[in-house]
Amino acid sequence: MSFAERRARLAALLAEGGHAGLLVTRPVNVRYLTGLASSNAAVLVRADATAVLATDSRYIETARGLGGDVQIKETRDVAGDLLEPCAAVEAHHLTVAEYHRLGGTAPLTEGLVEDLRTVKDDAEIAALARACALTDQAFALVAEQIAAGMTEREIARMLELRMTELGADRPAFETIVASGPNGAVPHHAPGDRPVRRGDLVTMDFGALYAGYHADMTRTVALGEPSDWQREIYTLVHDAQAAGRAAVRPGATAAEVDAAARDLIAAAGYGDRFGHGLGHGVGLEIHEEPFLGPGRTGRLEDRVPITVEPGVYLPGLGGVRIEDTLVTRDPLPELLTLTTRELLVL
């Protein structure tokens, strides 16, 4: 789908909602609609599908090189110089101060572009698949090198280096490596703790490719795992498989979450799985839809999401297994392919 087609879809929504236009200021949404990645840009999309893109001197030549039928305007005040009468603004991005600086009278909208971004086109899925392939490849290389005495930080840097060497633009987010008791902290920041034999080691990482974010988590055992480690690994493995199997067009976010969460709760570990089951991925590492208890909305076809249940035992450690997949009918398409069986190093 071309950028012009994306803007046309937005224009149709604006006309349907009675808006003359929308001033898009959120950088990721500007990129989605125009192709321009910058720290200071805005695009005005009108209900008739015409558009004006504004940015400053740092990005103006890049903007002019995008082609297409978007009018280009050079300015530092990208929002102030683009806002037209009756055009709406992104309420979830503008600060209250900025809104009042712009006059404080523009209609407010929320999530219009984000809703369009949820369902991905072929080019987006191809970029995401490439990001996931690089992630898989990096894990395969690093898993062969992990040894007792390495620190969490060293393993994290190895993963990030391998992803970029293989062709990633950069890591998609701050890599998580949590060993031993640190595995009980879902978003543990890797530190100087050396991994030891008898540890479970959880690695949560991903590659960024052409603006699209991969997300994968694998938990490995360093040396022969104990009975409790095998027990929670098997439980998370089965819950993750159940969650993946529940992903289909028409399923609700809460239903998919429950497919995995109910298994963990039935085994007596419900209070040790505190986060949602997953989230959308794309131009952002966390975007709609979000899978969790009480979440509303139904999955559509061609929506990339993660499925990532975990069990976390304070003082002992934890297990999380995560894949990126795309909603398809009748079965989801897995983009991260590394085995989910327990890898004993």
N, C-alpha and C positions, 0 to 999 in steps of 0.2 A: 504494500500500500504506500503510495507516495505521500509526501508531506501535504500536498494540495488536497489529496483525498481525506487526510486526517482533518484538515481545517474545514473541509466541506461538511464532514460529519458533525463537527462542533457547531458550524453555522446553522445546520438543521436543528440542532438542539436549542440554540439561541432563539431562532425564529419560533420554534414551538413554545418556548417559555416566554415569549413576548419581549425579549431583550434585543436592543439595537446592535449590541456587540459585547465582547468580553475583553477586558484588559488582563492579559495573562502575564503575571510577574514572577511566578514560581519558576526558578531556573530549569528544573527537570521538565516542566510542562512546556516551557519555551523550546527546549531542545526537541521534545516530542513533536511539536507542531511545525518547527522550522529546520531542524538539524543543527542549530547553533548552540554549542556548549560554551557558556561564559558565566562570569560572576556578576555581570551587569547588563541585562537585556530584558526587554519586554516585547510582547507582540499583541497588537490589537487585532482581533478577528471579528469582523462584522457579520451580521446576519445574512448579508448577500454574498458571503464567502471571500470578499476582498480582505486584505490584511496588510498591516504595516509593522515592520520589525525595527526596533530601535536599539542601538547599542552605542558604546563610546569608542574612542579612537583606537583602543587596544584590540578591538574585535571587528572593527568596521570592514576591513578588507576581507576577512573571513566571511562576514555576512554577505558582502557583495558577491563573493564567489560561490554562494549557495545556488544561485540561479533561481528559476521559477518566476512566479508572478507576484512575489511579495515586494511591496515598496520598502526601501531601506532608508532609515533616518539616523543621522549621527547626532548623539546628544549624551550628556552625562545624566540628565534627569529623565531616565527612560520612561518612568511612569507618568510624571507630570506633563511631559511633552506629548504623550500619546492619548491620554484620557479624553474621550469625546462625550458630549452630552448624551445621557441615557444609556451609556455603556456600563455594564456591570463590572465588578472587580472580584478578585479571589479573596474572600473573607478569611480563609484559612491560612493565607500567606501574609497579607499586609498587616503590619502592626496598627494598633489604634492610632498612634501618632501619625503614621504615614497616611492612613485613611483620612484623618482630619486635615492633613496638609494638602490632600487632593480635593478638599472641599467638603468632605463628610456627607455627601448626598447621593453618591453613586449606589445603585442597587447592589446587593451582596449575593454572591453565589458561593457554593462550596462543593468541590469534588467533581465538577463537570468534566474536566480533562482527565482526572484520575479514573473516572468511570470508563472513559474511552480507552484509556491505556490498559485496562484489565485484560481484555481479549487481545491476543497478539497476532500479528500477521506472519507470513512465511519468513520474511527477512528477519524479524525479531526472534522467532523461534530458532532460526538457523544460527544467529549470533549467540543466543543463549546455549544452544547445544554445543557450539564450539567452546564457549567458556567452561561448560561442564566437562567436556573432553579433556581440556587442559588441566582441570582440577583432578580428574581421575588419573591422568598420566603422572602428575606431580606426586600424588599419594603413592602410587606404585613405586616410584623411584625412592622416595623418602622412607617408606616402610622397610625397605631393604637395608637402610643405614641406621635405623634406630637401635641404640644399644644402651645398656645400663651405664650411668655416669653422665650421659648427655643431659643438659638442662632443658626445661620446658622452653625457655627462650631460644635456645639453639635449634630445637626441632621446629619451632614456629618460623624462624628465619630460613631454615632449609626449605620448608614448604613454600614460602613466599619467593625465594630465589628460584626454585625449580619452576614455579608457575610463570614467572617473567622470562626465564630462559626458554621455555617452551613456546612463548608467544603471547602471553597475557599482557594487557596494557599495564596492569598492576594488580595487587590483591584486591578483591571486591570489598573487603572489610578487615578490621583488625583480627588477625588469626588467634584462635583460642587453642591452647594446649594445656590440659589439666591432668596432672598425674597423681596417682595415689589418692589421699584424702582430698586433694584439691578438686578432684572430679565431682565432688558433691556440690560444687559451686557452678551453676550452669554457664555463667559468663566470666569464668575465672580468667584473669589476665596472666599470661605466661610469665613466670619469674625464674629465679635462679635455682629452684629446687631440682636436684638431679633425679632422673627417673631411676627406679630400682626394680630389681627382679621381684615379682609378686604384685607389681602395680598394674592397674588398669590405666590406660592413657587415652583420654578423649581429645580428638583433634577436630575442630570446627573451622572450616576455611573455604575459600573459593576464589576463582579467577574472575577478573573483569576483562571482557573482550568486546570491543566496539560499543562500549557503554552499557553492556548487559552483564548482570551479576549472577555468578554461580554460587551455590551454597550446598555444602556437603559436610556431614559429620560421621566420623568413624571412631569407634572405641576398640582398642587392641589390648592384648594382654602381653606383658613382658614376663616371660616364663610361664610355667604351668599355672592356670588359674585355680583358685580355691573354689569350694562348693558354693559359697554365697555369691562369688563373682559369676560363676556359670549360671546360677539361678536367676540373677537379675538381668544378665545378658540375654538369656533365652526369653525371659519375659518381655524385655524391650524389643527384641527381634520379632517376636510374634505380634506384639502390639503394633509395631511399625508396618508389618505385612498386612495386618487388618486395616490399618488406616489407609495404606495405599490402595487396597482392594475396594475401599469405600469411595474412592475418588471417581466421580463420573458426572457428566452434565446433568443438572437437575438436583443433585444432592445438596443438602444444606450444609453450611459451615459447621453447625453444631452436630449434625449427624456424622460427619467425617471425624470430627474430634472424638465423639463418643465411641466410635468403632474401636479406637485405640485405647482411650481412657478407661472404658469399662473393663477391659481385660486387666489393666494394671490395678484398678480398684478392687476387682474380684480376687486378686492375688494378695491383697492386703497392703498394697503400696500406694493407694490413691493419694495420700497426703504427701507423698514423696515425688509427685509429678505436678508441679505448680504452674508451669507455663502453658501457653496454647500449643496446639498440635503443629501449627505451621502458619505460613504466610505466603503471599504472592511475591514473586521476584520479577525483575525486569530492569528498567532504567534505575530503579532503586533496589537496595537489598531487602528492604521491608516495605511492601506496598499491598494494596488491596488485591485479593480478599484475605482476611485473617480467619484462621480456623481455631475455634475455641468454644468453651461452654458459653451459651447465651449469645453467641455471634449470630447475626441474621444474614439473610441473603442466600442465594443458590449459586452453585458453580455453573459456569457456562463452558461450552466447548472452546478449546485453545487457550486455556488459562494456565500459565505456569505457577505452580505452588510448591512449597516444601512440606514434607511430612517428617516430624522430628520428635517423637516421644522420648522421654527419659525417666530414669529413676535415680534419685540422689540421696545418699545415705550419709549424713553428717558424721565426720570422724573416720569414715571408711573409704568412700569414693562413690563413683557413679557411672552410669552408662547412658549414652545418647547415640541414636542412629538416625541419620537424616539423609534424605534424597530430594533432589529437584526433579519434578515430573510435570507433564503437561496433561491437562484434562482432555480426554478423547472419548469417543463413543465406539465400542463399549468398554474399552480398557484404557487406563492412562498410559502415556508414553514416558518411560523412564529416561532421563537425560544423564544422571549420574549412575554409572554401571558397575563400579567397584563392588565386589562381593560384600554382602551384609553378614556373612558367617563370621564367627569370632576368629580373628587372626591372632595366632600365638607366635610371638617373635622370640 
